[in-house]
Amino acid sequence: MAQRNLVQPSDVDHRFRGVGHSVLGDERQETLAQVEREIEHPKLKNLEKTGLVIFIYSLLFTSWCRFSAYMIIHG
């Protein structure tokens, strides 16, 4: 029976990625708190505008991405 190495290189890579995501998650919370303080006065109105912009952008980007993938695969 062949002996198997317990620690694979991919395991180390996954651990580094996990630590990196944890650090980014912690920093993101601080960034969101800073953004909340810096939003101009009618906060709800500005947040609604921002949400609408993000929603429209995500719809356009997603449709463009799917169309491009379709054209690459079936083109």
C-alpha positions as CSV (number, residue, x, y, z in Angstrom):
1,M,0.0,0.0,0.0
2,A,1.4,3.4,-1.0
3,Q,2.0,5.9,1.7
4,R,0.1,9.2,1.2
5,N,1.3,12.6,2.2
6,L,-1.1,14.1,4.7
7,V,-0.5,17.7,3.7
8,Q,-1.1,18.5,0.0
9,P,0.1,21.7,-1.6
10,S,-3.5,22.6,-2.3
11,D,-4.4,22.4,1.4
12,V,-1.8,25.0,2.2
13,D,-3.2,27.2,-0.6
14,H,-6.7,26.9,0.7
15,R,-5.6,27.8,4.2
16,F,-3.8,31.0,2.9
17,R,-6.9,31.9,1.0
18,G,-9.1,31.4,4.0
19,V,-6.9,33.6,6.2
20,G,-6.9,36.3,3.4
21,H,-10.7,36.3,3.2
22,S,-11.0,36.6,7.0
23,V,-8.7,39.6,7.0
24,L,-10.6,41.2,4.1
25,G,-13.9,40.6,5.8
26,D,-12.7,42.3,9.0
27,E,-11.5,45.3,7.0
28,R,-14.7,45.5,5.0
29,Q,-16.7,46.1,8.1
30,E,-14.6,49.0,9.0
31,T,-14.9,50.4,5.5
32,L,-18.7,50.1,5.6
33,A,-18.7,52.1,8.8
34,Q,-16.6,54.8,7.3
35,V,-18.8,55.0,4.2
36,E,-21.9,55.3,6.4
37,R,-20.4,58.3,8.2
38,E,-19.5,59.9,4.9
39,I,-22.8,59.7,3.1
40,E,-24.3,63.1,2.5
41,H,-27.3,64.3,4.5
42,P,-30.4,62.8,3.0
43,K,-29.0,59.3,3.6
44,L,-32.0,57.3,2.6
45,K,-32.5,59.1,-0.7
46,N,-28.8,58.7,-1.5
47,L,-28.8,55.1,-0.6
48,E,-31.8,54.5,-2.8
49,K,-30.0,56.1,-5.7
50,T,-26.9,54.1,-5.1
51,G,-28.9,50.9,-4.8
52,L,-30.6,51.6,-8.1
53,V,-27.3,52.3,-9.9
54,I,-25.9,49.0,-8.5
55,F,-29.0,47.1,-9.5
56,I,-29.0,48.4,-13.1
57,Y,-25.2,47.9,-13.4
58,S,-25.5,44.3,-12.2
59,L,-28.4,43.6,-14.7
60,L,-26.4,45.0,-17.6
61,F,-23.2,43.3,-16.6
62,T,-24.8,40.0,-16.1
63,S,-26.6,40.0,-19.4
64,W,-23.5,41.2,-21.2
65,C,-21.5,38.4,-19.5
66,R,-24.0,35.7,-20.5
67,F,-24.2,37.0,-24.1
68,S,-20.4,37.1,-24.4
69,A,-20.1,33.5,-23.1
70,Y,-22.8,32.4,-25.4
71,M,-21.1,34.0,-28.4
72,I,-17.7,32.5,-27.4
73,I,-19.2,29.0,-27.0
74,H,-21.6,28.9,-29.9
75,G,-20.1,31.5,-32.1
